[in-house]
Amino acid sequence: MVRRFARLTEAFEGRFGPSCRTGLYQDASVHGVVQVPAAATGLGRPLWAELSNFGGFVTAGTGDAWDTPGPAEGLPAESVAWLDAVCAAAGCEFVPLALLLEPYDGPSPTWADEDAALVRALQAAGEPVADEDDDEEARPVRADRHFQWV
């Protein structure tokens, strides 16, 4: 993973210059992030890419992060093609963010499972729990599994 992330970082710095910032994560499904400020992207919005610790998946979007409003907006086809080529050269696989925002119902627990377990424990202890509708925002997405805290 370290070598893959170094290759991604080098590619981003080669294209966008030294204004790129990187960050590594601990105890997370995501390995690291490369962030490019809006002034350097030519898109009018910041650009970011994250490398997952699982499968060498890479995703990217605009704005601040995948879990903020509008992250899949404003990423031109040329940028997607470039990212795909960079990922292939680094031994990763680019996964479009739109796919990762699809619902996740796989076997690995996510934050939504932990929330449900907490509610059950509170109810068993006789604690009042707010009755919330099955809200779409409370459903995990594939990005939660591959690009979130463990």
N, C-alpha and C positions, 0 to 999 in steps of 0.2 A: 504494500500500500504506500509506503513511504516513497518508493521510487516512482510510482504512478503519480502521486501527488506532486512530486518535484517536477516531473515532465509537464503536467498541466500548468503549474505555476510558471515554468519557463516559457511555455507557449503563450500564456496570457501576457506576461511581461514583454515578450517579443512583439506582440500585436498592439498592446495598449500602453506600454511604457512603465516607468517605475512607480506610477501612482497606484498600482495594484497592491492590495493588502491581502494577506493570507491569515488564516486562523486554523488551529488544530483543535479537535475535541477529545475529551476523555470520557469514558463510560457512555459512549453514544454509538448509535448505528452509523452516523455520519463521521467520516474520518477528518475531513477538512473542507474549508471554503476559500475560494478566491473571489475577492470583491473588486470591482472596477468602478470608480466614481463616474457620475453622469458626464462630467466635463471631458472624460477621456473616451467614452464609448461612442460618441457620435449619434447616440440614440435619443438623447434628451432625458434618459433615465439611467440610474445605476444598473450594472450588470453583475451577476454573481453566478458562480458554478460551485456545486458541492460534489464531493467524491464519497460514496458510501463505503463502509467497511465490508459490505456484503455484495459479492459478485462484481466488484469493481464498477458499479453503476455510477454514472455521472449525470446530473441534471443541471439545468440552468434556467435562469429567468431574469426578469428586470424588477426593479424596485429594491426593497430591503431583504426579502427572504421569501421562500415558497409559502410560508403560512401568513403572509400579509396580503392585503387586497391587490388583485391584478398582476400577480407574478408572471403569468404566461403571456401577458400583453407586451407588444412592442419588440418582440424578438424576431427580426427579419429572417427570411429563408436563407440568405447568405450567411448569417451568423450561425444558424443551425447547421448548415453544411460544413462550415469551418469547425464548429465544435465536434461534429461527428468525425471529421478527419483527425482532429487533435486527439480525441479519445481513442480512436483506432490505433494511432501511432504510440499512445501511452499504454496500450494494453487494457483499455477500459471500454465500456459500452455506454454510449450516450442514450439516455432515456428521456423522451420529451416530457416536460412537466405535466402536460395535460393527461398523460397516462397515469402518472403518479398521484394525481388528484382524484382518481377513481376510487370508489369504496374498497376497503380492505376487509376481508373476512377470513383471512388465513389462520393457521394454527398458532402463530407467535402472538403472545399477549401484547397489547398496546395500552396507552394511557386510558382509553375508553374502558377496557376490561378492568383496570385498576380502579377507575371511578365507580363502576358497577359493583365491584367487590366491596368498596368502602360504603356505598349506599346500603348494601345488604347487611353489612356489619352494624352500621348505625341503626338500621331498622330492627335488627335482632336485639340490640341493646335498649330498645325503646325510645331512641332519640327521634325527634321529629325531622322529617326529610321533606324538602320542597317537592311537590309533585310537578315535574317538568314534562312537557310533551316530548315525544321521541324526536328530538331536534336534529336536523341534518348536520348542523355544526358539531354535534356530539359524536358523530360517526367517524371512526378512523378511516384514513385514506392510505393508499400504498406508500406515500411519502412518509407517513408516520412510522411505518415498519423499517424503511431503509435509510431514512435521513432524519431521525429524531433521537432523543435521549433514550437510553436503555432503561 
